Each structure stands twice: as C-alpha cells, then as structure tokens.
C-alpha cells in the first residue's frame, strides 16, 4: 500500500472485507452525524464549503469524531483531487514529491486537497515543507489532530489555516449511527437481521466515549458473537430462514465485545492536563463527588498513580495550607501507601486523600504569601542580611558588628522581641494573611497577639 490514497469509490463501501466503521463512513453532509456547530445551516465551515472556499483547515478533536470523513466529503463536494497520507509514514522526500505533483496539476486547472492524518506527529522541518505551497495556493491543506494545535503545529502554518474544533458525539448520536448500521443492507449489517434494544445500543454508546469508530467496532464484534449457527445455513446473505427468530445482541454479548472500556486518555497530551485540572478544581471547589470521578477517570485510564499523588500533595499546600495542617500529612501518607502497596489497592488511599481535601477548610493564604515573596525577590534589590541577624562565630565578625543588638526572644516577656527581621526596603511588609477558615482562624488570633507583644512599650 502506498502513502497516498484516493477517495474510496462508492462501490468499495459494499466490500465486506472492510471494517464496518469504514463501510458506514458518511458520504455527504446530510449523512454526517454531530458537529452541528460547524456544519449546520449557516455555520462557519458549512458556509465555506457551500462557497467552495475552504482554504487550509485544521480539524482538532478526539478520535472518531469525523475529521477524516469531513475532509473526504469536502473533497467530493469541491471536486478536488484528494491525497491522503499519514504523518507516521511520510518524510520530507514524499512531501516534496506530492507538492511538485500538486503544483503541476494546478497549472492544468486541477485543485488538490492534501489531507494529513495526525499532523501533530510531523516535525518542524516536515511542516515547513508545506508552507510555500499553501501560500501559493498549490494545495488546500487539511490536517487532523487529537492534540492542541497551539502546541503541536508551527505558528506560520497555523496562521495560514483555520482551526475547527470537533466535539465528541453524544450518546444519542452514537445510538442513531448504530441503528443505521444494523438496518443498512448495502453497507451495514442489515442482511443479518439482528435485533438490539435501545438499552444495549446505549451501553455501547456510553462505553465508547463519543467515538463513532470505536462504537462501530464494538457493534461489529457483537454482531459476530450474536449470529446463531442456523444463520450460517443461508449461503445467500446470512439472513434467518423462514420461521426463525432473528438473533439478538444482548447485554452479555456487548460485555464480551467490550472486554474493557477504552477511555480517551493520553499521558503526554492535552487530556492528561485537562483531567488533572478538573480534579484540582473540583477539590478546590469542595466537591468530593466530582473529585472522586476525575480521580477515577485518571486511575482507570492508566495514569501513573505517583504522579496523581504528587499533584494531590500540591493541592494540600496550595488550597488548604494551614487551614488544616493535617491535610499535608494525610496526603503524604497516601503517597507512601500507593508506593508501598501499589495498584489497584492504592487507589483507595488516593480516594481518601482527595475526599479529605475536598471537605477540608480552604485557604490559599500561604500560596498568595509566597507569590508575593517571589515578586519582591524579583523586583527589589537583594539587600544584605541585617547585622543583628547574623551569627558572629569569630572575633573579627563580632568586631564588625555581626550579631550586635540581637534580641534573644526567649529572654523577652511574651517570647516576642520588638526587632526588625526584614531588610530596610521591605520594613513592615506583610505577606501572610491568614483567613478565618479552620485552624487559620486560631493562627489569625495568635498573629494579632504577636503584633501587640511586638508593639513598643
């Protein structure tokens, strides 16, 4: 198989050796499911397609949302030559050859759409090879990516393309696609006369997380498991014999077909950061149920549990702090438990930690205080330590005034000396302002007491 593939013909859609997902691929916008925000009447992408003025496009979205299908539909509707290749296989040499062919084709009035699957896998040099041809109009580039284009695609190429974000399909949309596949005798499974309840189809839809391709694959496996031995007797089309009951795709069959739910997750990609962000913000918002859900999503998708533990420790010091000092101890214990007993047993230790943090009193006073310290360190001069705060281990240092006028707090009434400890430029600066939450309410009272003790008598 070569790198470059033409759009499959209509006849190839009936080729039973091809996967169901490929056979059922929509051929027109009317067949296309989802993405109404892009291709509904009057919507941006639909308007561009209707004007035959799509330019270069980047489709960004999760797997199975129709990125490749949309590119093929656009090529058909605009009657352009369509060249498809994968960023995994193509190198600079292949890119230059395709670009040269496209430039010659343009001279004869033929437009070329170059579709690049997984464009985020191209390095900078490979992406740069497209730039002059996009600028000259030799090609219309359509890239598909599951990664954030802002981070993965060169700024120059990105600025010459319009980015469209595709959303996961809803469960109802997936169910409708599965029903169509079950009844379509030309391209789908209609000849098998299989039955499946709405609940069974909803189960497939919910387990495939908005990924139409994955849902079709599960349905195809389930159909193979559901066919009874009697169905094989009809050599014409596998349909039931007269008087026979159609085979049914049951809950148990779907469970066998699924084996284990596949969760959308990329440990090095954006979804990794999206989920940890959701976990952190749920904890911060004191929502233990949401925190448990996002934690479970990460654990069940195979995230490194020690990475989660490190981030949970960070939550303890950033969002709880001294409002509940025990939070940090509990999170460190959870980390040790995960390290000691491993997974899956360690998942409950992490669950205990995130629930504790969620219901704990919240304070970002320490986080804010340290941020202010960092700002002052960056923006003010690095003054010398005041002499009275320095140790004087030698006679010379003592003679230079090291330690002079230092007041030993334990010798002072109340154990608080009226002594300046900040540099002169930051005299009387206040960084830590405790809240009235949890233990910090007591800390706030103690700080007021310290302030009175420090006041001149």
KAKA-V931183 format. One record per backbone hydrogen bond with DSSP energy under -0.5 kcal/mol. NH is the residue of the N-H (numbers start at 1). CO is the residue of the C=O. E is the energy in kcal/mol with one decimal. If there is no record, write none. Layout:
{{NH,CO,E} {NH,CO,E}}
This chain:
{{5,84,-1.1} {13,9,-0.6} {13,10,-1.0} {14,11,-1.7} {15,12,-1.5} {16,14,-0.7} {18,15,-1.7} {22,19,-0.5} {23,19,-2.2} {24,20,-2.5} {25,22,-1.0} {32,28,-0.9} {38,35,-2.1} {39,35,-2.4} {40,36,-1.7} {43,40,-2.5} {45,38,-0.6} {46,38,-2.1} {47,43,-2.6} {48,44,-1.9} {49,45,-2.6} {50,46,-2.8} {51,47,-1.8} {52,49,-1.2} {53,48,-2.9} {57,141,-2.9} {58,162,-2.5} {59,143,-3.5} {60,58,-0.6} {60,164,-2.8} {61,59,-0.5} {61,145,-2.1} {65,62,-0.9} {70,66,-2.5} {71,67,-1.7} {72,68,-2.0} {73,69,-2.5} {74,70,-2.5} {75,71,-2.1} {76,72,-2.2} {77,73,-2.8} {78,74,-2.2} {79,76,-0.8} {80,75,-1.9} {81,111,-3.0} {83,81,-0.5} {83,113,-2.9} {84,5,-0.7} {85,115,-2.1} {87,117,-2.1} {89,86,-0.9} {90,86,-2.1} {95,91,-2.2} {96,92,-2.7} {97,93,-1.8} {98,94,-2.3} {99,95,-2.6} {100,96,-2.2} {101,97,-2.1} {102,98,-2.5} {103,99,-2.2} {104,100,-2.0} {105,101,-2.3} {106,102,-2.0} {107,103,-1.2} {108,104,-0.7} {108,105,-0.9} {109,106,-1.9} {110,105,-2.5} {113,81,-3.8} {114,112,-0.6} {114,140,-2.2} {115,83,-3.3} {115,113,-0.6} {116,114,-0.5} {116,142,-2.6} {117,85,-1.6} {117,115,-0.6} {118,144,-0.6} {119,116,-0.7} {119,144,-2.0} {121,118,-2.3} {122,119,-1.7} {127,123,-2.4} {128,124,-2.6} {129,125,-1.2} {130,127,-1.4} {131,127,-0.7} {131,128,-0.7} {132,128,-0.6} {133,130,-0.6} {134,130,-2.2} {135,131,-2.6} {136,132,-2.1} {137,133,-0.7} {138,133,-1.7} {139,133,-1.2} {140,112,-2.5} {141,139,-0.6} {142,114,-2.7} {143,57,-2.5} {144,116,-2.5} {145,59,-2.5} {151,148,-1.6} {152,148,-1.5} {153,149,-2.1} {158,154,-2.7} {159,155,-2.4} {160,156,-0.6} {160,157,-0.7} {161,158,-1.4} {162,56,-2.3} {163,161,-0.5} {164,58,-3.0} {166,60,-2.9} {166,164,-0.6} {169,210,-1.9} {174,170,-2.2} {175,171,-2.7} {176,172,-2.1} {177,173,-1.9} {178,174,-2.4} {179,175,-2.4} {180,176,-2.1} {181,177,-2.1} {182,178,-2.1} {183,179,-1.4} {184,180,-1.8} {185,183,-0.7} {188,184,-0.7} {189,181,-3.6} {190,184,-2.3} {192,189,-1.8} {193,190,-1.5} {194,189,-0.5} {195,247,-2.4} {197,249,-0.5} {201,197,-2.2} {202,198,-2.6} {203,199,-1.8} {204,200,-1.9} {205,201,-2.4} {206,202,-2.8} {207,203,-1.9} {208,204,-0.8} {208,205,-0.7} {209,206,-0.7} {210,205,-0.8} {211,208,-1.9} {212,64,-2.1} {212,210,-0.8} {215,211,-2.0} {216,212,-2.5} {217,213,-2.2} {218,214,-2.2} {219,215,-2.4} {220,216,-2.5} {221,217,-2.1} {222,218,-2.7} {223,219,-2.5} {224,220,-1.7} {225,221,-1.8} {226,222,-1.9} {227,223,-1.4} {231,228,-1.1} {232,228,-0.6} {232,229,-0.9} {233,230,-1.6} {234,231,-1.1} {235,233,-1.1} {238,234,-1.3} {244,241,-2.3} {249,195,-3.5} {250,248,-0.8} {254,250,-2.3} {255,251,-2.3} {256,252,-2.1} {257,253,-2.4} {258,254,-2.5} {259,255,-2.1} {260,258,-3.2} {262,207,-0.6} {263,261,-0.7} {265,263,-0.5} {269,266,-1.3} {272,266,-0.8} {272,269,-0.6} {273,269,-1.0} {274,270,-2.7} {275,271,-2.4} {276,272,-1.7} {277,273,-2.0} {278,274,-2.2} {279,275,-2.4} {280,276,-2.5} {281,277,-2.6} {282,278,-1.8} {283,279,-2.1} {284,280,-2.5} {285,281,-1.5} {286,283,-2.0} {287,282,-2.4} {288,286,-0.6} {291,287,-2.3} {292,288,-2.4} {293,289,-2.0} {294,290,-2.6} {295,291,-2.2} {296,292,-2.6} {297,293,-2.3} {298,294,-1.8} {299,295,-2.7} {300,296,-2.9} {301,297,-1.1} {302,299,-1.5} {303,298,-2.4} {307,304,-0.7} {308,304,-1.7} {309,305,-2.5} {310,306,-2.3} {311,307,-2.1} {312,308,-2.3} {313,309,-2.1} {314,310,-1.8} {315,311,-2.0} {316,312,-1.8} {317,313,-1.5} {318,314,-2.4} {319,315,-2.5} {320,315,-0.6} {320,316,-0.8} {321,316,-2.6} {323,320,-2.1} {324,321,-1.0} {325,322,-0.5} {327,324,-2.2} {328,325,-0.7} {329,325,-0.9} {330,326,-2.6} {331,327,-2.2} {332,328,-2.4} {333,329,-2.1} {334,330,-2.1} {335,331,-2.3} {336,332,-2.2} {337,333,-2.3} {338,334,-2.4} {339,335,-2.3} {340,336,-2.2} {341,337,-3.0} {342,337,-0.5} {342,338,-1.5} {346,342,-2.2} {347,344,-1.7} {348,345,-1.0} {350,346,-1.6} {351,347,-2.2} {352,348,-2.7} {353,349,-1.9} {354,350,-2.5} {355,351,-2.1} {356,352,-2.3} {357,353,-2.6} {358,354,-1.9} {359,355,-2.0} {360,356,-1.2} {363,319,-2.1} {368,364,-3.0} {369,365,-2.6} {370,366,-2.7} {371,367,-1.8} {372,368,-2.1} {373,369,-2.0} {374,370,-2.6} {375,371,-1.9} {376,372,-2.2} {377,373,-2.6} {378,374,-2.0} {379,375,-2.1} {380,376,-2.1} {383,381,-1.8} {389,386,-1.7} {390,387,-1.6} {398,394,-2.0} {399,395,-2.7} {400,396,-1.5} {401,398,-1.4} {402,397,-2.3} {403,387,-3.0} {404,401,-1.8} {406,403,-1.6} {408,406,-0.6} {409,407,-0.6} {411,408,-2.1} {412,409,-1.6} {415,412,-2.3} {416,413,-0.7} {419,417,-1.9} {426,423,-1.5} {427,424,-1.4} {429,426,-2.2} {431,429,-0.5} {433,431,-0.6} {434,432,-0.5} {439,323,-3.0} {440,437,-1.4} {441,438,-1.5} {442,438,-0.5} {442,439,-0.8} {443,439,-2.1} {444,440,-2.9} {445,441,-1.6} {446,442,-2.3} {447,443,-2.4} {448,444,-1.7} {449,445,-1.8} {450,446,-2.5} {451,447,-2.1} {452,448,-1.7} {453,449,-2.1} {454,450,-2.0} {455,451,-0.9}}
